[in-house]
Amino acid sequence: MDYLDTLNEAQRTAVTAPPGPVLVLAGPGSGKTRVLTHRIVYLIRELNVSPWHILAVTFTNKAAKEMRQRVEEMMDGRLRGLTMGTFHSVCARILRRETDNLTWYDRDFVIFDTADQQQVVKQALKDLNLDDKKFPPRKMLNGISNAKNELITPDLYQATNYIATVTQRVYEQYQKVLHNNNAMDFDDLLMNVVLLFDERPDILAKYQQQFQHILVDEFQDTNTAQYAMIKRLAAAHNNILVVGDSDQSIYKWRGADYRNINRFRKHYPGAQQILLEQNYRSTQLILDASKAVIQHNPNRVHKDLFTERQGGDPIVLREAYNDWEEADTVVSMIQSLLLDGYAPNDFAVMYRTNAQSRALEEAFVRANMPYRLVGATQFYKRREVKDLIAYLRLVHNPLDSVSYGRIVNVPTRGIGAKSKEKLQQWAVSQGLSPAEAHIMLAIDPDVQHPFNGRAFNALSRFGALLDAWTTLRETASVGELMDAILEQTGYRDYINDGTEEGEDRWANVMELRSVAAEDTAVTLSEFLEQVALVAEADNVDAAVNASTLLTLHAAKGLEFPVVFITGLEDGILPHSRSFDDIESMAEERRLFYVGMTRAKDRLYLSHAFRRAVWGEPEVMVPSRFLNDIPAHLLDGVGTQKRREQTKSRASSWSWSGSQTTSRTTPSRRSAPQRTARKANAVPTTRRAMPEPNYQKSDFEPPRPETAVPHYKTGQKVRHVKFGDGIVIESKPTGNDAEVTVAFSDVGLKRLAASFAKLEIIDN
């Protein structure tokens, strides 16, 4: 058992634990992936468990791929029959096998991503004659997702107020639209497996027999549906090992519940519990600071993290005058560290919200420094990639009206709005989907239809293409099918207009083509499933030699030699929404802890004296979490003075260290307060606030002055993140203007004109 020699004592105890329930509480950087992979090898080699009887689930394709590669390396080859993947991919696999036992779906069901789901919600609102401005699709979708995560179907949904009643109605109609499209969303994959197991004990018994040993990664991130699934699978044998850390639970907003760890203890009272406390990533100084922050959280299991990397560079804590000076300081420090031998991809700059990246991006651009932005438009969400995937989905599943609506006239083929509406009505009368109606027009010369010559020719030509591609899919590879679609639609000429942007778009199409070429044996169904289940964390490419800009949420599971955490102010981190809720405040503290423990060698923390909030500069209060870090762990330069300033400035806000009392802060004012503030330019309460003994001129460079853009009601505009929209209103606000835009994808947004960077689209 030489492979066990690389493990420390606690890891070895976890790997060699006897069959039965095992709870491994693994601190950051403690080698949990090593434990999981070695456990799989131990089960196969020492306990003679067939790979077919092992199920290992995690949360990202990247983590699953890494685990599989490690196991195969230790076993000298591919393990046939081993089931390893994300919760969603495992559930999709089960559901495709069991489609004969599903009421609403056949084997060709498609998986709708977030953008598709919002389109379905919009359709549901339209069907119910509900105003999508009054009931924003994103909020409706959030309510539906929360219900599904709790295994609440539309008929079980209990409304206690008007909004909940509307949500229940939209949920019911949303599911009908999904069923009509032979589609599931991400939450359906989980919920439908649990419902299937409950309705069909014989099917559950079949999978219990197959999965006799279950391993779960990142257990603190499981929601009710995920825990219910694995608990049912393990009920016949109780051979389940879960690895998690309640201190790193930061996804409450998407249903994750760290309390599942306590539920596991109660459900398996005899479970063996093992602590992994030795860290292989960070210096001891970084660990000590991180422990000092997280220890203030209630309801946690204390882990005394330690490492053989004793000492380390002190944590650098700096206050900047504003977010622009903060960004330039970060870039300057990176430039300095590059001279010390670090590589560009050794650096990560983290922040609480995506909006904070703007000043940082501009600082990198001014310095001509390369950077990669995690959480920007992801590859599979780019327009041209989604177009081609929509073609493939429609060929795979002609009932997919969402994909049909996306590409029926892309590229333009003479099918206008009136023709589409008329075709939709005729398709309903014939009991067909729109795509099936197109095919019918193309292949049946005797069919009775209401279309004139020009409209008929356009509609039937598209139907002929769909029919040809549907036939081709039976014998061609995914790549060959793509080639046929691209050639026969003229998509290259459509997307590549000779500009640099056009070249980039075509390059993205070719990148998708290369993804399909990686495995010529993969079926169209499998390919579409793979691209639908790609997670954001899977897009972080460590091979790119550039500094990484990302949110603290996106940093989970990553590590970097040097980490900068910016915007450490009350109202930002912790976020203003957490002030009135103890549980939310605890999660904000965990978020800071996760960010700190991503650092291997050096950790830089920063906050700004002033920051733009609602388009205007605000005096900020340093994050309460900073006071929890012992002074001797900091760099010492101005630390005592900074703490005195922090206490002085915080005193007017009744700030007391890490307590979670509710109080007024810059970013927590009510709407009337914000309106009054904008009318009066600067609130009088801010005037009395003590300021540091320096002037704005002490810092270079200051934020550049820019003219406020002017927008007119009815103008068509484009936003880099929100897409296309129409200006509803533009009104002066202090030295800026507030622009209200109705975006086609995300609904109504109110933006500061000087920050929004809206591109005016010519009519």
N, C-alpha and C positions, 0 to 999 in steps of 0.2 A: 504494500500500500504506500508506495513512494509518493504518490500524488498528495497524500495527506501531510507530508513533511513540511510543505510550504505554509501550512495553516498555524495560526496561534492557538492557544489553548481553548479560548471561547469559540473560535470558529470550528475547531475540530469537534468540540462537544455538540455543536449544532449539526454538523455534517453527519456525524455518526450516531445521532440520537435514534433510539429504537422507534419502530413504527408506532404511529399514534399522533395525537395533536401536539404540535410544537410551535411556540411563539418566540420568534427571534426579534428582539428590539435592537435595531442597528443604528448607531450614531452615524453622522455624516462621515464619509471617507473611511468607513470601518470594514470595507470589503464584503458587502452583502451579495454582490454579484458573484464573487468568488465562492461564497457559502452556497448559493443556489446551484451553481454549476457543479461544484464538487459533490453536493448532495445527490444530484442526478447520477453522476458517475458512481457514487457509493451505492446507490440503490441498484444499479445495473450490475456492477462488478461483485459487490460483497453480499447483497441480498437477493441476487439473481432475479431481479424484477425485469420483465420485458419492457423495452422502450414503448411498446404499444400501450402499456398500462400506466404511463406517466403523462400528466398534464401540467405544464408550467405556463402561467399567465403573468403578463406584465402590462405596462401602459403605453409603451411606444414601440414602433417597429424597430427602431434603432436598438433599444435595449434587448428586444427579443432576438434580433440578428446577432448581437454581440454574445449573448448567452449561448446560442446555438453553435457559433463558431468556436467558442471556448470548449464546449462539451465535445465537439467533433475532434478538436485538436487532442484532447486528453484521451479520447477513445480511438484515435487513429482512423477516423473515417466517418462517413455520414450514418446517422442513426435512423434507420428506417422505422417509421411508425411513431416516433416521438412527436407528441403534439405540443408545440410551443408557439406562443404568439400573444397578441394583445387580446384583451377581453372581447373587443368587437370582432376581431378576425376569427377567433374561436367560435363565437356565437354565430357568425355568418356561415361558417363551415357546417355547424350543426343544423342550422335552418335550411341550408341548401339540400342536405341529405334527407331532411324530413318534410320537404314541401308537400308531399302527398298527404301529410297529416295537418297541414295548415289550411285554414278556411279561406283566407283572402289572397293567397299568393301562389304563384307557380315558380318553377325552378329558375326562371329568367328574371326574378325580381332584381331591381336596381336599388342602390343605396344613395339617398339624397344627401348632399352636403349642406352646410349652413345656408349658403346662398339659395340653393334649391328649396330648402325648407321655408325660407322667408317668402319665396314666390308662392308656395302652397298656402301659407297663412294669408297672404294677400288675396289669393283666389277664394279662400274660405270666407274672409271678410266680405268680399264682393258678393259671394253667393248668399250671404246673410244680410246684405244691404247695410253693412256696418261701415262707419267712417274710419279709414285707416289712419287718419290724423288724430282722431279721438282715442282710438285703440291701436297704438303703434304695433306693427307686426313683430318687432323684436321683443317687446314686452309680452305679447301674447305667446310667442314661441317659448320664452323663458318660463312662463307659467305652465305650458304644456310639458316642457322638458322636466320641470320639477315634479310634476305629477307622475310622469313615466318612471323617473328615477325612484319614486316611492311605490311603484307597481300599482298605480291608480289608473284604471281604464276610464274612458268617458262615462260609462254607466255607473261607475263607483265614485265619480268626482262629486263632492258635496260643496255646493256654493253657500257661502255665509253672507255675501254682500253682492252688490250689483256688478262690480268688476269681476268677481269670481263667477257670477252667473254668465256673464259674457264670455269669459275664458272657457267655461264648460261647453257653451254652444260652439265656440270656435274650435275647441279641441275635437268635438264630435264631428264637425264638418271637415276639419283638417285630416282626420283619419279616413274619412270617406274619399277625399281627394287622393290620399296616398294609396288606398286600396284600388281605386279606379286606374291609377298609374302603375299598379303592380310594383310599388316602391315602399321601402322602409327608410326611416331616418335612423341616426345612430342609436337613439334611445330605444327604438323598436327592437333592434338586434338583441339587446339585453332583456327587455321586458318580455318579448315573445318567447325566448328560450325558457324563462321561468314559468310563464303561463303554460307553455307546452308541457313542461315537466309536471306541473300541478294537475293538468287535465288528463295526461296520459302517463300513469305510473309505470306502464310497461316500457315506454320510451326512456323514462328516467332510469329504470333498472338497467336498461341496455348500456347507457353511458356510465352508470355506476360500476358496472362490470368492466367496462373498458378503462376508465380512469380510476385505478385503485390507489394511486399515489398522486396527490395534488400539491403543487408548490405555487405560492402567490408572492409576487414582488410588489413593493410599494403598497403594502396592505392598508396604510393609513389613508390612501387616496381612493379606496373603494367606496361606492355608494350603496344604497339599500339593495338595488337590483343586483349588483355584482356580488355582494356578500350573500344574498339569497341564492344565487346560482351555485356558488361554490359550496355553500352549506348543504344544499340538496345533493350535489354530486358526492360529497364526502360522507353523507349520512349512513351509508352502508358499511363503511370500514373505518372512518375517522382517521385515516392516514393523510393528514393535512399539515403542511409546514408553511407558515406565513412569516414574511419578513417585513418589518415596517418600523416607523418612528413617528410617534405623535408630535414630536417637536418639529417635524418637517411637513406637516399637513397644511397646505396653503391653497387648496382648490375647493373651498367650501362653496364658492359661487357656481361651481358646476356639479354640485351634489356630493362631493367627497365628504366623508364623515369619519374623523379620526376616532370617534367613540366606538367604531366597529372593533377596535382593539380590545376595549373593555367588554364588548358583547362577546367577542371570541373567548375571553377568560370565563365569562359566565356560562357560555354554551359548552365549553370544554373545561370544567373545573379541575381536571387532572392534567391539563396540558403542561408540558415542560416549558419553562421560560428561561431564555438565555439572553444575556446582555452582551452586545459587541461594543466595547468602549475604546479599543485601541484604534487610533486614527492614523491612516497612511498618507494623508494629503497635506495637512496644514502644519504650521509650526505650533509649538505649545503656547506661544503668546497669543496667536490668533484664536486658538481653542479656549484659552482662559477668558478672553474678552467675549467670545460667543457664549460661553457658559454663564457668564455674569449677566448677559442680556436675557437669556431664555429662562433662567431660574425663577424669574418673577411670574411666570405663567402658572396658573393653578392646574390641578388635575393632570399631572404628568408624572412619568417615571424618571427619576433622576439618573442620569448617566454621567459618570466621571470621566469625560473624554481625556485621553492622554496619548502621547506620541513619543517616539524615540528622537524626534527632531526638536530637541530642547532649545529654548530661547527663541530667537527670531527678531526681525526688525520691528521696532515699535509701530503701532498703528498710527497713521498720520490723520489727524483731524484738522480740517481747515474751514474757516468761514470766508466766503466771498461776498463782495458787495451785492452782486446780482447774478442771475443765471447765466448771463453772457460771460461775465468774468469767471464764474465757476467753470464753464465749458472750456475757456481758453487756458485756465490753470491745469485742467485735466490733460489737455493736449500737450501743453508745455512739459508736464511731468513725464508723459509718455515719450516725448522726444528726448528728454534727458536720460530716461532709463534705456532707451534704444542704444545710447552711447555706452551703456554699461554691459551690453552683450545680449539684452533681451531681443526677441524677434517680435514683429508686429502682431502676430497671432497669439502672443502671450498675454495680451491685455483684454480685459472685459470692463466695460463701463455700464453700470446697472442703474435703473431708476424705477420708480413705482408705477408711473403711467406712461403710455406711449407718447403723449404730447410733449413730454420732457426731452424727447430725442432731438427736437428741432434745433435748439441752441447748440447741442453737441455736434450734430451733423454739420452745421454751418461752420463751427470751429474747426472741424476736421478738413472741410473743404478749403477754408482760408489758409490752413497750414499745409495744404496739398498732401494730406496724410490719408492712406487707404483705410477704409472701414467697411464693415458689413453690418447691415441692420436686420436683426432677427425680429420677425413679426411684421415686416413690410409685406407688400403683396407677394404671397407665396407662389411658388411655381405653378401649382395645380389650381390656383385661383386666378391666374392671368387670363385675359379675355380670349386670346387665340388658343390657349391650351384647353380652356373650358369649351370652346366651340368644337374642337375636334373630339373631345370626350363626349360631348352631347351627340355628335353624329354616331359615334360608336355605341352609345347607350340606346339610341333610337333604333339602330339596326339590331341590337341585342334584344330590345324590348319595345315593340311598336306601340305599347300602351302608354309609354312615357311622354305625356303631353308637355311636361316642363322642358324636356330636351327638344321636343318638336317645336315648341314656341320659340326657342332660342335660335334654331338654325333653319327654319322653314324658308326664310328669305335671306340667308347669309351663306355665301355671297348673294347679292340681289339677283333674283331670277323671275321678276315680274309678278310676284304673288303679293298683292297689296292687302291692306286691312279689310276691305270689303270682301275680297275673295276668300280670305281666311275665315271671316265671320260666316260667310255663306257656306263654306266647306264644313265648318264646325256644325252648323245646323243640319246640313245634309248627312253628315257622319252620324249624328245622334239619331236621326230618323232611320238610318240603316243599321243601327246597333254596332257601329264601328268606331274605333279611335280615329283621330285625324290622319295619322300616318297610314292606317289601314285603308282609309277612304282614298287617299292618294294612290295607293297601290291598286285598289279596285278600278279606279278610273283608267289606269295604265294597262291593266291586263284583261279587262272585260269589255269588249267593244259593244256589247248589247246592253250594258247597264244604263238605266234611266237616271239622268242627272239634270240639274238646273243651270248648267254653266254654258256661257257663250264660247265662241271659237277661241278667242285670245286667252280667256281665263282657263278654259279647258286645257289648252295646249300647255300652259305654264304648270297647272296642277298635275297633269298626267306625266309630264316630263320628270317632275320630281318623284312621282310615284314609280316611274320606271327605274330611276336610280335606286330608290329604296328597295325595290324588288330585286334588282341585280345584286346589291350589296348583301341582302338577306340570304340570297342563294350562295354568294361567294363565301360568306362566313362559315359555311359548313365544311369547306375544304381548305381555305386559306389561313395563314397565320395572322395574328393581330397586325403585324407590321405590313403584310401584304394588303390587308383590308384597308389600313390607313393610306397606303400608297394609292389605292384605287379611289378612295374618297377624295384625297387631295387633288388628284389629276382630273377626275371627272367633274369636280365642282369648280375648278380653277381657283382654288383657295390661295395658292401662292401669289398669283397676280393680285388677288384681292387684298392680302395682308401685307405684301411687300411692295410698297409704293415708291421704292427707290431712296427713301430717307433712311437715316441711321436708325430711327425708331422702327421702321418697317423691317430693316435687316435684323434687328434684335427680336422682333416678333416671329419672323420666320425661323430664326435660330432656336427659339423656344419650341416651335413646332417640331423641328428636327431633333431637339433634345427628347421630346416625348416619343418620337419615332425610335430613337436609340434605346429608350427605356423598354419599349416593346420588343426590340431586337435582342435584349439581354437573354431572353428565354423563349425560343421559338416554339417550345412545346406548351407554353401557357395558353389556356383557352381565353376566349373573349370575356367570358364570365369572370374568370379568375383575375384577368388583367384589370377589369373595371372595379372589382372588389379591392384590389391592391391600391389603386390610385385613390379610391374613395376613402380609404382608411389611413392615409398618410397623415401623421400628426405633425404639429408645428415643430416639436423638438427634433424630429427627424430631418429637418431642413438645415440644421446647424452643421456646416461643413468645416471640420477642423483643418482641412488641407488648405483653405484659403488663407493666404498670408496677409491678414489685415486685422486690426483691432475690432472687437465685437461690441456692438451696442445692442442692449436687450433689456427687457423688463425683468424685474426680480422673479416674476412668475415663470418666465421663459428660461430662467437660469437653473431651474431644478434639474438635477442629474448631470450638470456640467461642472467643470473645474478649470481654473486658469492660474498661472503663476502669479499674476498681478490683477487685483480687482479694485475698481473704483465704485463706490456707492454714492450717488449724488442725490441732491434734493431731500436731505434728511431734516425736514421741518415738520412741525405739527400741522396737520391738515393735508399733508402729502404722504408722509410716512411717520406716524400712523395716519391713514387717510381720514378725512373729516367724517366719513360715514360711520366710522367705528367708534366715535366718542361716546355714544349713548348705549353701546352694547358691549358687555364684558367679553362675550365670546368672539365678537369681531375684533376687538382690541387684541385679544390673545392671538388671533390669526395674523394680525399685522406684525406683532412681535415675532411670530414664527417666520414671517416673510423676511424680516431683517436678519434673523438668525440664519436662514437658508442662504441669503446673499453673502453674509460674512464667511460662512463655512465653504464657499466656493473657492476661496483664496488659498493658494499653496504657500507662497513666500511673502507677499506684501499685500497690505490692505489699506486703502485710502478712503476716508469718509469726508464728505463735504456737505455744507449747507449754505444757503444764501441769506444775507440780511434783507434783501428785497427780491421779490419774484413777481412776474406777471401773473395775476389772477383775474380772470374775466377780462383780459385785455389791458389791465392797468396794474402798475406796480403796487405791491403790498409789502408792508413790513412783516416779516415772518418770525416765528418763534422756533428755535432749534428743537428738533425732535426730542421728546421726553426719554426716548430709548438711549440717547447718548449719555445721559447722566448715570446710566447703569454700568458703564464701562469704567473700571478702576483707573484713576489718573496715572498710576505707575505703568500702565500698559500703553499709554499714548506717547506720542513723540516728545512731549514736554515743552515744545516751543510755544509759549503763550497759552499753555493748557489751563493754568490756574486763572489767568486773566479771562480766558474764554468762558470758563465755568462761572466766574463772577458776573460776567456780562449776561450769560444765559439766565442765571438766577434773577438778576435785576430786571431783565426784560420780561421774564416769565412771571414775575411777582404780580404784575398788573393783570395777569390772566388767571390768577389763583392756581398756578401750575405747581404741582408737588411731585416731582420725580416721575415714577412710573405708574402712578395711580391712574385709574380710568374714569375719573369724574368728568361729568359733562360740563362744557363751558363754551363760551363764544370764541370763535377763531375766525381768521380772515376768510377761510373758504367754507365756513358753515353758516353764513348769514342767510336769512330767509330771503325769498324773492322780493318782498317789499323793502327790506333793508338794502338789498343790492340796488334796487331802483333808486332809493333815496341817496345811496352813496354816489351813484353815477350822476345824479342831478346836482349834488353838492361837491363833486370832484374828489374830495378827500374827507373821510369822516373825522369828526372832532376827537373821537376817542383815540385815534392814532396819533394826534398831535402831542399828547402827553407822554408818549412812549419814549423811554430813554434810548439813545443811540450810541454806538461805539464812538470812540474819539478819533475818527478819521473822516475824511471828506471823499466825495465821489471821485474827485480828480486824482486821488491816490491810486486808483486802479485803472489799468489799461488792458485791453481797449474797452471803452464804454460801449453800450449798445448803439449801433448805428441808427441815425435818424432816417426815417423813410416816410414818404408821402402816403397818406391814407388812401387806398384805392376807393373809387366810387362805383357803386353798382345801382342799376335801375330795376324797378319792379318789372318782372316778366322776362328779364335777361336769362339766357341759358348759360350755365356755368359748369365747370368741371373741377372737382376736388381730387387731389392725388389719392386720398383714402376712400372718400364717400362716393366717388363717381360723378355721374351727370345729374344736374338738378336745375330748378328754376327759382330765381330770386323772388321771394314773396314780399319782403320788406327790407329796407335799409334805412337806419336812422342814426343820427349822431349820438355818440356816447363819450363824453369827456373829450379827450384828444383823439378818439378813434371813432369807429362806427360799428354798430351791431347789425350783421346781415342775417336775415332769416331765409333759409334755402330749403325747398322741398326736394329732397334727393329721391330718385326713383328706387334705389335699393334700400336705403336706411331711413327714409322718412324725413321728418322735419328736424333741422339742426340750426342752432343760433351760434354764429361765429363772429369773432372779432375780425374786422376787415383787414387790419394790418398783418394779422397772423395767418389768415385762412389760405392765402395764395390761390385764390380762385382764378381759373382760366376762363375767359369769356369765349363762348362758342358762337361762331357766326351762324346766324339763322339761314 
